[in-house]
Amino acid sequence: SVKKLIPKGERGKDLDTLEAEYLETHPDSGYLTEVVGLKYFPDYLDYLPKGAIVRKVNVMGTLPRREIGPFSFVAISRGEYAAFLDRAAGLTVQGILR
């Protein structure tokens, strides 16, 4: 398993780099225009622990950095990342249209 071979912090560098690259090429992304500036979000979902959404919003508001590690793109390739995003976006659209 990649998780056993490569420490979590090192695996995260690949995702952070890919996300930073995406945001640099998509400055109109909703992440930059809506999420990063979000300071408050009410606890609409009562089945989550109180304050869980606020904590997640604070984590989401952190911009990813380009950071190349010693095992760059071993845990996930650029192609795998792009395929994941395409699939996730497609499933989201399907869910909304139902």
Gaussian input, Z-matrix of N, CA and C with variables (Angstrom, degrees):
# hf/3-21g

backbone

0 1
 N
 C     1     B1
 C     2     B2     1     A1
 N     3     B3     2     A2     1     D1
 C     4     B4     3     A3     2     D2
 C     5     B5     4     A4     3     D3
 N     6     B6     5     A5     4     D4
 C     7     B7     6     A6     5     D5
 C     8     B8     7     A7     6     D6
 N     9     B9     8     A8     7     D7
 C    10    B10     9     A9     8     D8
 C    11    B11    10    A10     9     D9
 N    12    B12    11    A11    10    D10
 C    13    B13    12    A12    11    D11
 C    14    B14    13    A13    12    D12
 N    15    B15    14    A14    13    D13
 C    16    B16    15    A15    14    D14
 C    17    B17    16    A16    15    D15
 N    18    B18    17    A17    16    D16
 C    19    B19    18    A18    17    D17
 C    20    B20    19    A19    18    D18
 N    21    B21    20    A20    19    D19
 C    22    B22    21    A21    20    D20
 C    23    B23    22    A22    21    D21
 N    24    B24    23    A23    22    D22
 C    25    B25    24    A24    23    D23
 C    26    B26    25    A25    24    D24
 N    27    B27    26    A26    25    D25
 C    28    B28    27    A27    26    D26
 C    29    B29    28    A28    27    D27
 N    30    B30    29    A29    28    D28
 C    31    B31    30    A30    29    D29
 C    32    B32    31    A31    30    D30
 N    33    B33    32    A32    31    D31
 C    34    B34    33    A33    32    D32
 C    35    B35    34    A34    33    D33
 N    36    B36    35    A35    34    D34
 C    37    B37    36    A36    35    D35
 C    38    B38    37    A37    36    D36
 N    39    B39    38    A38    37    D37
 C    40    B40    39    A39    38    D38
 C    41    B41    40    A40    39    D39
 N    42    B42    41    A41    40    D40
 C    43    B43    42    A42    41    D41
 C    44    B44    43    A43    42    D42
 N    45    B45    44    A44    43    D43
 C    46    B46    45    A45    44    D44
 C    47    B47    46    A46    45    D45
 N    48    B48    47    A47    46    D46
 C    49    B49    48    A48    47    D47
 C    50    B50    49    A49    48    D48
 N    51    B51    50    A50    49    D49
 C    52    B52    51    A51    50    D50
 C    53    B53    52    A52    51    D51
 N    54    B54    53    A53    52    D52
 C    55    B55    54    A54    53    D53
 C    56    B56    55    A55    54    D54
 N    57    B57    56    A56    55    D55
 C    58    B58    57    A57    56    D56
 C    59    B59    58    A58    57    D57
 N    60    B60    59    A59    58    D58
 C    61    B61    60    A60    59    D59
 C    62    B62    61    A61    60    D60
 N    63    B63    62    A62    61    D61
 C    64    B64    63    A63    62    D62
 C    65    B65    64    A64    63    D63
 N    66    B66    65    A65    64    D64
 C    67    B67    66    A66    65    D65
 C    68    B68    67    A67    66    D66
 N    69    B69    68    A68    67    D67
 C    70    B70    69    A69    68    D68
 C    71    B71    70    A70    69    D69
 N    72    B72    71    A71    70    D70
 C    73    B73    72    A72    71    D71
 C    74    B74    73    A73    72    D72
 N    75    B75    74    A74    73    D73
 C    76    B76    75    A75    74    D74
 C    77    B77    76    A76    75    D75
 N    78    B78    77    A77    76    D76
 C    79    B79    78    A78    77    D77
 C    80    B80    79    A79    78    D78
 N    81    B81    80    A80    79    D79
 C    82    B82    81    A81    80    D80
 C    83    B83    82    A82    81    D81
 N    84    B84    83    A83    82    D82
 C    85    B85    84    A84    83    D83
 C    86    B86    85    A85    84    D84
 N    87    B87    86    A86    85    D85
 C    88    B88    87    A87    86    D86
 C    89    B89    88    A88    87    D87
 N    90    B90    89    A89    88    D88
 C    91    B91    90    A90    89    D89
 C    92    B92    91    A91    90    D90
 N    93    B93    92    A92    91    D91
 C    94    B94    93    A93    92    D92
 C    95    B95    94    A94    93    D93
 N    96    B96    95    A95    94    D94
 C    97    B97    96    A96    95    D95
 C    98    B98    97    A97    96    D96
 N    99    B99    98    A98    97    D97
 C   100   B100    99    A99    98    D98
 C   101   B101   100   A100    99    D99
 N   102   B102   101   A101   100   D100
 C   103   B103   102   A102   101   D101
 C   104   B104   103   A103   102   D102
 N   105   B105   104   A104   103   D103
 C   106   B106   105   A105   104   D104
 C   107   B107   106   A106   105   D105
 N   108   B108   107   A107   106   D106
 C   109   B109   108   A108   107   D107
 C   110   B110   109   A109   108   D108
 N   111   B111   110   A110   109   D109
 C   112   B112   111   A111   110   D110
 C   113   B113   112   A112   111   D111
 N   114   B114   113   A113   112   D112
 C   115   B115   114   A114   113   D113
 C   116   B116   115   A115   114   D114
 N   117   B117   116   A116   115   D115
 C   118   B118   117   A117   116   D116
 C   119   B119   118   A118   117   D117
 N   120   B120   119   A119   118   D118
 C   121   B121   120   A120   119   D119
 C   122   B122   121   A121   120   D120
 N   123   B123   122   A122   121   D121
 C   124   B124   123   A123   122   D122
 C   125   B125   124   A124   123   D123
 N   126   B126   125   A125   124   D124
 C   127   B127   126   A126   125   D125
 C   128   B128   127   A127   126   D126
 N   129   B129   128   A128   127   D127
 C   130   B130   129   A129   128   D128
 C   131   B131   130   A130   129   D129
 N   132   B132   131   A131   130   D130
 C   133   B133   132   A132   131   D131
 C   134   B134   133   A133   132   D132
 N   135   B135   134   A134   133   D133
 C   136   B136   135   A135   134   D134
 C   137   B137   136   A136   135   D135
 N   138   B138   137   A137   136   D136
 C   139   B139   138   A138   137   D137
 C   140   B140   139   A139   138   D138
 N   141   B141   140   A140   139   D139
 C   142   B142   141   A141   140   D140
 C   143   B143   142   A142   141   D141
 N   144   B144   143   A143   142   D142
 C   145   B145   144   A144   143   D143
 C   146   B146   145   A145   144   D144
 N   147   B147   146   A146   145   D145
 C   148   B148   147   A147   146   D146
 C   149   B149   148   A148   147   D147
 N   150   B150   149   A149   148   D148
 C   151   B151   150   A150   149   D149
 C   152   B152   151   A151   150   D150
 N   153   B153   152   A152   151   D151
 C   154   B154   153   A153   152   D152
 C   155   B155   154   A154   153   D153
 N   156   B156   155   A155   154   D154
 C   157   B157   156   A156   155   D155
 C   158   B158   157   A157   156   D156
 N   159   B159   158   A158   157   D157
 C   160   B160   159   A159   158   D158
 C   161   B161   160   A160   159   D159
 N   162   B162   161   A161   160   D160
 C   163   B163   162   A162   161   D161
 C   164   B164   163   A163   162   D162
 N   165   B165   164   A164   163   D163
 C   166   B166   165   A165   164   D164
 C   167   B167   166   A166   165   D165
 N   168   B168   167   A167   166   D166
 C   169   B169   168   A168   167   D167
 C   170   B170   169   A169   168   D168
 N   171   B171   170   A170   169   D169
 C   172   B172   171   A171   170   D170
 C   173   B173   172   A172   171   D171
 N   174   B174   173   A173   172   D172
 C   175   B175   174   A174   173   D173
 C   176   B176   175   A175   174   D174
 N   177   B177   176   A176   175   D175
 C   178   B178   177   A177   176   D176
 C   179   B179   178   A178   177   D177
 N   180   B180   179   A179   178   D178
 C   181   B181   180   A180   179   D179
 C   182   B182   181   A181   180   D180
 N   183   B183   182   A182   181   D181
 C   184   B184   183   A183   182   D182
 C   185   B185   184   A184   183   D183
 N   186   B186   185   A185   184   D184
 C   187   B187   186   A186   185   D185
 C   188   B188   187   A187   186   D186
 N   189   B189   188   A188   187   D187
 C   190   B190   189   A189   188   D188
 C   191   B191   190   A190   189   D189
 N   192   B192   191   A191   190   D190
 C   193   B193   192   A192   191   D191
 C   194   B194   193   A193   192   D192
 N   195   B195   194   A194   193   D193
 C   196   B196   195   A195   194   D194
 C   197   B197   196   A196   195   D195
 N   198   B198   197   A197   196   D196
 C   199   B199   198   A198   197   D197
 C   200   B200   199   A199   198   D198
 N   201   B201   200   A200   199   D199
 C   202   B202   201   A201   200   D200
 C   203   B203   202   A202   201   D201
 N   204   B204   203   A203   202   D202
 C   205   B205   204   A204   203   D203
 C   206   B206   205   A205   204   D204
 N   207   B207   206   A206   205   D205
 C   208   B208   207   A207   206   D206
 C   209   B209   208   A208   207   D207
 N   210   B210   209   A209   208   D208
 C   211   B211   210   A210   209   D209
 C   212   B212   211   A211   210   D210
 N   213   B213   212   A212   211   D211
 C   214   B214   213   A213   212   D212
 C   215   B215   214   A214   213   D213
 N   216   B216   215   A215   214   D214
 C   217   B217   216   A216   215   D215
 C   218   B218   217   A217   216   D216
 N   219   B219   218   A218   217   D217
 C   220   B220   219   A219   218   D218
 C   221   B221   220   A220   219   D219
 N   222   B222   221   A221   220   D220
 C   223   B223   222   A222   221   D221
 C   224   B224   223   A223   222   D222
 N   225   B225   224   A224   223   D223
 C   226   B226   225   A225   224   D224
 C   227   B227   226   A226   225   D225
 N   228   B228   227   A227   226   D226
 C   229   B229   228   A228   227   D227
 C   230   B230   229   A229   228   D228
 N   231   B231   230   A230   229   D229
 C   232   B232   231   A231   230   D230
 C   233   B233   232   A232   231   D231
 N   234   B234   233   A233   232   D232
 C   235   B235   234   A234   233   D233
 C   236   B236   235   A235   234   D234
 N   237   B237   236   A236   235   D235
 C   238   B238   237   A237   236   D236
 C   239   B239   238   A238   237   D237
 N   240   B240   239   A239   238   D238
 C   241   B241   240   A240   239   D239
 C   242   B242   241   A241   240   D240
 N   243   B243   242   A242   241   D241
 C   244   B244   243   A243   242   D242
 C   245   B245   244   A244   243   D243
 N   246   B246   245   A245   244   D244
 C   247   B247   246   A246   245   D245
 C   248   B248   247   A247   246   D246
 N   249   B249   248   A248   247   D247
 C   250   B250   249   A249   248   D248
 C   251   B251   250   A250   249   D249
 N   252   B252   251   A251   250   D250
 C   253   B253   252   A252   251   D251
 C   254   B254   253   A253   252   D252
 N   255   B255   254   A254   253   D253
 C   256   B256   255   A255   254   D254
 C   257   B257   256   A256   255   D255
 N   258   B258   257   A257   256   D256
 C   259   B259   258   A258   257   D257
 C   260   B260   259   A259   258   D258
 N   261   B261   260   A260   259   D259
 C   262   B262   261   A261   260   D260
 C   263   B263   262   A262   261   D261
 N   264   B264   263   A263   262   D262
 C   265   B265   264   A264   263   D263
 C   266   B266   265   A265   264   D264
 N   267   B267   266   A266   265   D265
 C   268   B268   267   A267   266   D266
 C   269   B269   268   A268   267   D267
 N   270   B270   269   A269   268   D268
 C   271   B271   270   A270   269   D269
 C   272   B272   271   A271   270   D270
 N   273   B273   272   A272   271   D271
 C   274   B274   273   A273   272   D272
 C   275   B275   274   A274   273   D273
 N   276   B276   275   A275   274   D274
 C   277   B277   276   A276   275   D275
 C   278   B278   277   A277   276   D276
 N   279   B279   278   A278   277   D277
 C   280   B280   279   A279   278   D278
 C   281   B281   280   A280   279   D279
 N   282   B282   281   A281   280   D280
 C   283   B283   282   A282   281   D281
 C   284   B284   283   A283   282   D282
 N   285   B285   284   A284   283   D283
 C   286   B286   285   A285   284   D284
 C   287   B287   286   A286   285   D285
 N   288   B288   287   A287   286   D286
 C   289   B289   288   A288   287   D287
 C   290   B290   289   A289   288   D288
 N   291   B291   290   A290   289   D289
 C   292   B292   291   A291   290   D290
 C   293   B293   292   A292   291   D291

   B1=1.4551
   B2=1.5289
   B3=1.3124
   B4=1.4654
   B5=1.5270
   B6=1.3260
   B7=1.4623
   B8=1.5240
   B9=1.3143
   B10=1.4632
   B11=1.5191
   B12=1.3280
   B13=1.4616
   B14=1.5292
   B15=1.3127
   B16=1.4628
   B17=1.5241
   B18=1.3262
   B19=1.4658
   B20=1.5252
   B21=1.3289
   B22=1.4628
   B23=1.5302
   B24=1.2933
   B25=1.4598
   B26=1.5143
   B27=1.3234
   B28=1.4650
   B29=1.5258
   B30=1.3377
   B31=1.4667
   B32=1.5196
   B33=1.3009
   B34=1.4554
   B35=1.5213
   B36=1.3210
   B37=1.4676
   B38=1.5195
   B39=1.3196
   B40=1.4653
   B41=1.5292
   B42=1.3240
   B43=1.4695
   B44=1.5188
   B45=1.3205
   B46=1.4687
   B47=1.5238
   B48=1.3191
   B49=1.4687
   B50=1.5195
   B51=1.3186
   B52=1.4616
   B53=1.5262
   B54=1.3173
   B55=1.4633
   B56=1.5260
   B57=1.3262
   B58=1.4664
   B59=1.5249
   B60=1.3270
   B61=1.4626
   B62=1.5247
   B63=1.3167
   B64=1.4661
   B65=1.5267
   B66=1.3118
   B67=1.4648
   B68=1.5290
   B69=1.3197
   B70=1.4684
   B71=1.5270
   B72=1.3183
   B73=1.4655
   B74=1.5253
   B75=1.3289
   B76=1.4676
   B77=1.5346
   B78=1.3246
   B79=1.4698
   B80=1.5300
   B81=1.3329
   B82=1.4642
   B83=1.5274
   B84=1.3170
   B85=1.4621
   B86=1.5283
   B87=1.3115
   B88=1.4560
   B89=1.5207
   B90=1.3121
   B91=1.4646
   B92=1.5266
   B93=1.3373
   B94=1.4690
   B95=1.5234
   B96=1.3362
   B97=1.4621
   B98=1.5195
   B99=1.3223
   B100=1.4641
   B101=1.5306
   B102=1.3123
   B103=1.4660
   B104=1.5227
   B105=1.3259
   B106=1.4699
   B107=1.5255
   B108=1.3105
   B109=1.4647
   B110=1.5166
   B111=1.3066
   B112=1.4620
   B113=1.5238
   B114=1.3078
   B115=1.4710
   B116=1.5211
   B117=1.3079
   B118=1.4577
   B119=1.5231
   B120=1.2992
   B121=1.4528
   B122=1.5183
   B123=1.3345
   B124=1.4745
   B125=1.5280
   B126=1.2960
   B127=1.4677
   B128=1.5361
   B129=1.3365
   B130=1.4629
   B131=1.5173
   B132=1.3047
   B133=1.4645
   B134=1.5230
   B135=1.3216
   B136=1.4605
   B137=1.5218
   B138=1.3330
   B139=1.4698
   B140=1.5279
   B141=1.3299
   B142=1.4683
   B143=1.5250
   B144=1.3249
   B145=1.4708
   B146=1.5285
   B147=1.3150
   B148=1.4629
   B149=1.5291
   B150=1.3184
   B151=1.4555
   B152=1.5209
   B153=1.3333
   B154=1.4692
   B155=1.5283
   B156=1.3234
   B157=1.4654
   B158=1.5169
   B159=1.3148
   B160=1.4702
   B161=1.5291
   B162=1.3254
   B163=1.4706
   B164=1.5311
   B165=1.3204
   B166=1.4651
   B167=1.5292
   B168=1.3269
   B169=1.4674
   B170=1.5231
   B171=1.3118
   B172=1.4714
   B173=1.5269
   B174=1.3201
   B175=1.4627
   B176=1.5234
   B177=1.3225
   B178=1.4682
   B179=1.5255
   B180=1.3021
   B181=1.4531
   B182=1.5161
   B183=1.3062
   B184=1.4605
   B185=1.5289
   B186=1.3301
   B187=1.4622
   B188=1.5264
   B189=1.3214
   B190=1.4689
   B191=1.5298
   B192=1.3285
   B193=1.4685
   B194=1.5211
   B195=1.3205
   B196=1.4723
   B197=1.5149
   B198=1.3080
   B199=1.4593
   B200=1.5201
   B201=1.2864
   B202=1.4582
   B203=1.5252
   B204=1.3255
   B205=1.4590
   B206=1.5222
   B207=1.3121
   B208=1.4671
   B209=1.5365
   B210=1.3314
   B211=1.4734
   B212=1.5273
   B213=1.3105
   B214=1.4616
   B215=1.5168
   B216=1.3185
   B217=1.4538
   B218=1.5209
   B219=1.3274
   B220=1.4568
   B221=1.5276
   B222=1.3235
   B223=1.4588
   B224=1.5255
   B225=1.3365
   B226=1.4608
   B227=1.5258
   B228=1.2989
   B229=1.4651
   B230=1.5301
   B231=1.3082
   B232=1.4646
   B233=1.5333
   B234=1.3273
   B235=1.4668
   B236=1.5227
   B237=1.3264
   B238=1.4715
   B239=1.5171
   B240=1.3211
   B241=1.4634
   B242=1.5287
   B243=1.3294
   B244=1.4647
   B245=1.5241
   B246=1.3305
   B247=1.4639
   B248=1.5211
   B249=1.3330
   B250=1.4662
   B251=1.5267
   B252=1.3272
   B253=1.4650
   B254=1.5240
   B255=1.3242
   B256=1.4643
   B257=1.5234
   B258=1.3230
   B259=1.4733
   B260=1.5303
   B261=1.3292
   B262=1.4703
   B263=1.5239
   B264=1.3250
   B265=1.4659
   B266=1.5220
   B267=1.3342
   B268=1.4614
   B269=1.5189
   B270=1.3138
   B271=1.4693
   B272=1.5287
   B273=1.3362
   B274=1.4728
   B275=1.5177
   B276=1.3138
   B277=1.4753
   B278=1.5216
   B279=1.3317
   B280=1.4684
   B281=1.5242
   B282=1.3303
   B283=1.4548
   B284=1.5163
   B285=1.3102
   B286=1.4695
   B287=1.5185
   B288=1.3221
   B289=1.4599
   B290=1.5146
   B291=1.3073
   B292=1.4775
   B293=1.4847
   A1=109.90
   A2=115.78
   A3=120.95
   A4=110.11
   A5=116.43
   A6=119.98
   A7=112.02
   A8=117.50
   A9=120.40
   A10=111.87
   A11=116.49
   A12=120.41
   A13=113.63
   A14=116.59
   A15=120.62
   A16=108.77
   A17=117.60
   A18=120.70
   A19=112.19
   A20=116.59
   A21=123.49
   A22=111.82
   A23=118.19
   A24=121.64
   A25=112.64
   A26=116.23
   A27=120.50
   A28=111.22
   A29=117.09
   A30=120.57
   A31=110.14
   A32=117.39
   A33=122.35
   A34=113.21
   A35=116.79
   A36=119.80
   A37=111.38
   A38=116.82
   A39=120.00
   A40=110.57
   A41=116.07
   A42=119.55
   A43=111.15
   A44=117.44
   A45=120.29
   A46=110.81
   A47=117.14
   A48=121.02
   A49=110.73
   A50=117.65
   A51=121.24
   A52=110.89
   A53=117.00
   A54=120.32
   A55=111.20
   A56=117.46
   A57=121.03
   A58=110.09
   A59=117.54
   A60=121.22
   A61=111.09
   A62=116.42
   A63=119.96
   A64=110.80
   A65=116.35
   A66=119.74
   A67=112.06
   A68=117.19
   A69=120.34
   A70=111.03
   A71=116.92
   A72=120.29
   A73=113.00
   A74=117.32
   A75=122.40
   A76=109.89
   A77=117.40
   A78=120.06
   A79=113.85
   A80=117.25
   A81=120.93
   A82=112.19
   A83=116.53
   A84=121.87
   A85=110.86
   A86=115.78
   A87=120.74
   A88=112.39
   A89=116.20
   A90=119.72
   A91=109.74
   A92=116.22
   A93=120.02
   A94=111.93
   A95=116.78
   A96=119.28
   A97=113.47
   A98=117.89
   A99=120.51
   A100=114.34
   A101=116.92
   A102=120.60
   A103=112.91
   A104=117.45
   A105=120.33
   A106=111.53
   A107=117.58
   A108=120.74
   A109=114.57
   A110=117.31
   A111=121.81
   A112=110.28
   A113=116.18
   A114=120.55
   A115=112.82
   A116=116.67
   A117=120.13
   A118=109.31
   A119=115.51
   A120=121.51
   A121=106.44
   A122=117.70
   A123=119.47
   A124=113.00
   A125=115.71
   A126=122.36
   A127=109.10
   A128=116.27
   A129=120.86
   A130=112.71
   A131=116.88
   A132=120.53
   A133=109.41
   A134=115.90
   A135=120.38
   A136=114.01
   A137=117.99
   A138=119.10
   A139=112.38
   A140=117.05
   A141=120.62
   A142=109.12
   A143=117.73
   A144=119.44
   A145=110.55
   A146=116.74
   A147=121.27
   A148=109.52
   A149=116.18
   A150=121.92
   A151=114.65
   A152=117.82
   A153=120.82
   A154=111.38
   A155=116.90
   A156=120.23
   A157=110.24
   A158=117.24
   A159=121.20
   A160=110.19
   A161=117.11
   A162=120.44
   A163=110.68
   A164=117.16
   A165=121.08
   A166=110.58
   A167=117.47
   A168=121.25
   A169=109.93
   A170=117.38
   A171=120.66
   A172=111.22
   A173=117.76
   A174=121.41
   A175=109.95
   A176=116.96
   A177=121.33
   A178=111.58
   A179=118.11
   A180=121.88
   A181=114.09
   A182=117.50
   A183=121.66
   A184=109.07
   A185=116.97
   A186=120.23
   A187=111.41
   A188=116.84
   A189=119.68
   A190=111.06
   A191=115.87
   A192=121.29
   A193=109.72
   A194=114.21
   A195=118.54
   A196=107.16
   A197=115.80
   A198=119.68
   A199=108.44
   A200=116.41
   A201=121.32
   A202=109.54
   A203=115.37
   A204=120.58
   A205=111.05
   A206=116.87
   A207=121.11
   A208=113.06
   A209=117.23
   A210=121.64
   A211=110.33
   A212=117.78
   A213=121.63
   A214=113.66
   A215=114.60
   A216=125.46
   A217=113.82
   A218=115.66
   A219=121.00
   A220=109.14
   A221=117.06
   A222=121.37
   A223=111.61
   A224=117.51
   A225=122.17
   A226=108.08
   A227=116.18
   A228=120.24
   A229=109.45
   A230=115.65
   A231=120.06
   A232=110.13
   A233=117.22
   A234=121.06
   A235=112.42
   A236=116.46
   A237=120.28
   A238=110.56
   A239=116.53
   A240=120.93
   A241=110.21
   A242=117.39
   A243=121.47
   A244=110.56
   A245=117.36
   A246=121.00
   A247=110.68
   A248=117.20
   A249=121.02
   A250=110.38
   A251=117.23
   A252=120.50
   A253=111.35
   A254=116.73
   A255=120.13
   A256=110.96
   A257=116.01
   A258=120.52
   A259=110.79
   A260=117.43
   A261=121.03
   A262=110.74
   A263=117.19
   A264=120.59
   A265=110.65
   A266=117.14
   A267=120.66
   A268=111.88
   A269=117.06
   A270=120.39
   A271=111.63
   A272=115.91
   A273=119.73
   A274=110.38
   A275=117.37
   A276=121.27
   A277=110.02
   A278=117.45
   A279=120.19
   A280=111.07
   A281=116.26
   A282=120.57
   A283=112.80
   A284=116.92
   A285=120.76
   A286=111.10
   A287=117.22
   A288=121.32
   A289=113.42
   A290=118.53
   A291=120.74
   A292=112.23
   D1=136.87
   D2=177.45
   D3=-58.77
   D4=-34.69
   D5=-178.38
   D6=-63.51
   D7=-30.71
   D8=179.03
   D9=-82.60
   D10=-28.83
   D11=-176.88
   D12=-85.31
   D13=-35.87
   D14=-174.42
   D15=-120.38
   D16=123.66
   D17=-178.21
   D18=-57.84
   D19=151.07
   D20=-177.02
   D21=-52.89
   D22=-46.08
   D23=-178.97
   D24=-60.09
   D25=-35.06
   D26=178.62
   D27=-73.49
   D28=-40.21
   D29=177.07
   D30=-62.62
   D31=-38.21
   D32=-178.55
   D33=-65.27
   D34=-27.48
   D35=179.79
   D36=-62.59
   D37=-37.94
   D38=178.09
   D39=-61.83
   D40=-49.01
   D41=-179.60
   D42=-63.79
   D43=-43.36
   D44=178.41
   D45=-59.55
   D46=-43.24
   D47=179.84
   D48=-63.85
   D49=-45.07
   D50=179.36
   D51=-64.02
   D52=-41.81
   D53=178.94
   D54=-67.06
   D55=-41.45
   D56=178.21
   D57=-62.06
   D58=-43.22
   D59=178.16
   D60=-61.84
   D61=-42.18
   D62=178.48
   D63=-61.44
   D64=-47.66
   D65=-177.79
   D66=-65.54
   D67=-33.54
   D68=177.21
   D69=-64.65
   D70=-34.04
   D71=-178.96
   D72=-92.45
   D73=-5.91
   D74=178.90
   D75=-132.21
   D76=68.38
   D77=-177.29
   D78=-65.08
   D79=-15.17
   D80=178.44
   D81=-92.41
   D82=8.91
   D83=179.59
   D84=-56.76
   D85=139.47
   D86=176.42
   D87=-58.51
   D88=-27.25
   D89=177.17
   D90=-60.55
   D91=-44.73
   D92=-178.95
   D93=-77.56
   D94=-37.44
   D95=-175.43
   D96=-83.19
   D97=-25.56
   D98=-175.32
   D99=-117.67
   D100=-50.77
   D101=-170.35
   D102=-74.93
   D103=-47.08
   D104=-174.45
   D105=-58.51
   D106=-38.01
   D107=-178.68
   D108=-84.62
   D109=-5.36
   D110=-177.70
   D111=-68.04
   D112=123.13
   D113=-179.65
   D114=-106.44
   D115=-22.86
   D116=-176.76
   D117=-145.05
   D118=141.83
   D119=174.53
   D120=-146.50
   D121=122.34
   D122=-176.34
   D123=-65.64
   D124=157.52
   D125=177.16
   D126=-79.97
   D127=77.48
   D128=-179.91
   D129=-73.71
   D130=-29.65
   D131=-174.41
   D132=-97.39
   D133=99.23
   D134=-173.31
   D135=-71.18
   D136=-10.20
   D137=178.46
   D138=-85.36
   D139=-7.80
   D140=174.03
   D141=-90.83
   D142=153.86
   D143=176.70
   D144=-59.09
   D145=145.31
   D146=-179.84
   D147=-57.19
   D148=130.79
   D149=178.77
   D150=87.11
   D151=-4.54
   D152=-177.34
   D153=-62.92
   D154=-41.60
   D155=-179.30
   D156=-65.97
   D157=-43.73
   D158=179.98
   D159=-60.28
   D160=-42.92
   D161=178.25
   D162=-62.48
   D163=-42.52
   D164=-179.27
   D165=-67.23
   D166=-39.05
   D167=177.61
   D168=-60.83
   D169=-40.51
   D170=178.14
   D171=-64.59
   D172=-40.19
   D173=178.08
   D174=-67.06
   D175=-42.38
   D176=-179.04
   D177=-65.55
   D178=-25.72
   D179=-178.64
   D180=-76.67
   D181=1.40
   D182=178.75
   D183=-89.66
   D184=122.99
   D185=-179.75
   D186=-74.52
   D187=135.71
   D188=177.32
   D189=-70.88
   D190=153.58
   D191=179.62
   D192=-117.82
   D193=150.44
   D194=171.91
   D195=-75.87
   D196=122.20
   D197=-178.96
   D198=-149.32
   D199=108.04
   D200=-178.29
   D201=-87.48
   D202=125.20
   D203=179.96
   D204=-100.21
   D205=179.20
   D206=-178.42
   D207=-69.65
   D208=-16.88
   D209=-178.24
   D210=-118.82
   D211=42.95
   D212=-172.32
   D213=-53.30
   D214=127.38
   D215=174.23
   D216=56.60
   D217=36.38
   D218=172.08
   D219=-90.49
   D220=-40.43
   D221=-177.57
   D222=-72.70
   D223=-34.87
   D224=178.90
   D225=-152.94
   D226=135.18
   D227=179.64
   D228=-91.33
   D229=166.44
   D230=176.32
   D231=-59.48
   D232=-40.71
   D233=179.49
   D234=-64.50
   D235=-42.45
   D236=178.10
   D237=-63.98
   D238=-39.94
   D239=179.22
   D240=-64.11
   D241=-45.62
   D242=179.18
   D243=-62.22
   D244=-41.88
   D245=178.89
   D246=-64.20
   D247=-40.66
   D248=177.62
   D249=-61.01
   D250=-46.24
   D251=-179.58
   D252=-62.40
   D253=-43.56
   D254=178.65
   D255=-60.75
   D256=-44.80
   D257=-179.23
   D258=-66.04
   D259=-44.28
   D260=-179.91
   D261=-63.32
   D262=-42.90
   D263=178.63
   D264=-63.73
   D265=-42.57
   D266=179.14
   D267=-62.51
   D268=-43.66
   D269=178.54
   D270=-64.89
   D271=-36.53
   D272=178.18
   D273=-64.91
   D274=-46.24
   D275=178.85
   D276=-61.55
   D277=-43.99
   D278=177.88
   D279=-58.81
   D280=-43.18
   D281=-179.79
   D282=-64.24
   D283=-37.05
   D284=179.52
   D285=-71.55
   D286=-38.15
   D287=-176.39
   D288=-76.23
   D289=-14.11
   D290=-179.95
   D291=-73.16

